[in-house]
């Protein structure tokens, strides 16, 4: 699969013909393993399913063994697919037959705990030194943890912890790094014992969810600075650096506060709110409904930022030519709880959750499953889907009404779609050096 030397080169790469999609039976009442789906992007349909060996993994985020420029080792040949609930790692070979991937190796949770002390693997990135690094959210008992696990990028052996001793945050979630700046930034979700049963606002008040972002020295693997985002920064989830390898800034989305923060460095690291989604009063809700920004990404040319409000039901496009002052350039309604008419040409149950953008910035894919217990809590009648949005390079979006994948009527029963990886890479795969 193609590897690129720069964001500009990646933008000229071929369009994706298929994508990989994490699909769950967990939470649907179907007693079957989760599976990795291969979706043909021309036909708009699933052409292959790779079931996992066990029931109850809760597939969530997954990633490649290599990005374009930031590490060495083999080609982009494998997907690292963790079970978010089970803490089991699946090493999936996509080199032999990309449209029919196969499981090459499984690392069981007992080995993960023995070698790292951690559980609940989340974000996967390749790293310098033939490493694959995975953020870990829990300890062996399901309490909060703030470290990372390391896999060998060639043998896929679990090496142990990434961090080099010293202070470690009490919570973790997503991370991104910038090699030329020698920095890694990580975010905070919550304690697994708090979020796994479902969401309880009282747990936020008890401090069981996060509101801080952390900046690490990439070379020494030590925590250097923590920025507390306060009440406007509750549950900071997805973090995205600008793709320019010389950039010293990026964005983090605080889900519960529904605020996008711009982080930057002027001597020390700081962050400022630049997009604020106002909560909406709704009958039957004990408090105004937050947008709940569950995902965000930056286009490869650093021109646009996209975000998804899972509860409100809208996907937004912002021009970030001036990163300190984003300008709204597109907005589509795709389900949600506040009752806005759908822009998809059909009724949609659930709200937009995960998003993924093609290298050239023209095609945005959207799925709607967040997390099994939260799906059941906020969208008890959820029907899961994957759709595609056409993005104007000058700003603006329109739903591609010829592309729609329904996961409710699968042969083994209803499934739910979460994160996706486009063939050969996408706008959240690549980190350049």
Helices and strands as residue ranges (DSSP letters): H 7-11, E 18-24, E 35-40, E 45-51, E 59-64, E 78-83, E 89-93, E 102-107, H 109-116, E 118-127, E 131-139, E 148-152, E 158-161, E 175-178, G 179-181, E 183-186, H 192-195, H 201-205, E 212-217, E 222-228, G 230-233, E 236-241, E 249-254, E 259-265, E 269-276, E 293-298, E 304-309, E 314-319, E 327-333, E 355-357, E 363-367, H 372-378, E 385-391, E 397-406, E 416-422
